[in-house]
Every structure is written in structure tokens, then in C-alpha cells.
């Protein structure tokens, strides 16, 4: 079993995928890159290095420490956090507006 590595790779699309062959376009899509200067964080693994080796002329790669990288929060998680915050504020307002007995 392979353990998690202590480093991550930040892969950035530096050049346009216009004029690339379909295999290179698919590789860029697998890396999660759509726009120029867009960056994605991937684990430092041989699989990712294989993808990067196919499109080295289009991307740049930087190794960073895993603790220094904040992983993006999904839209669903952001929405859930905002809904929970709304519920908490409504509850706090309801408690304040209740008359004392």
C-alpha cells in the first residue's frame, strides 16, 4: 500500500491547448486545467508525473510541502457552511427577541 507523500505538485497551464493533439487535450483535462494560468494541486505521484510528461511544453510544475498547501473547498461544502451560519444567526435572533417571563 502506498502512503501519502509529504509533497504536492502545483501544476499550472502556461500555454494554450490550441493546436494540440486530442491526447494532450485529454491529459490537460485530467489534470483539471481549463484556462491559461490556472493551477491545480495534485499529489506527488508517478501517475501525475506521467501526465505532466505528456504536456511538459504546456505546463509548469512546482513541488510544495503538503502542509503549505490549502486544498480547495468544494461548492457543496461552502454552501453547507453558509446555510449553517444562517441558521445560527436566525436562532440567535429568535432567542434575543423572546420575551422574558
NORQUI-V920208 format. One record per backbone hydrogen bond with DSSP energy under -1.0 kcal/mol. NH is the residue of the N-H (numbers start at 1). CO is the residue of the C=O. Records with the same first field share a line. If there is no record, write none. Layout:
NH->CO ; CO
//
This chain:
8->64
9->42
10->62
11->40
12->60
13->38
14->58
15->58
20->17
25->21
26->22
27->23
28->24
29->25
30->26
31->27
32->29
33->28
37->13
38->35
40->11
42->9
44->7
45->43
49->45
50->46
51->47
52->48
53->49
58->55
59->55
60->12
62->10
64->8
66->6
68->65
78->74
79->75
80->76
81->77
82->78
83->79
84->80
85->81
86->82
87->83
88->84
89->85
90->86
91->87
92->88
93->89
94->90
95->91
96->92
97->93
//
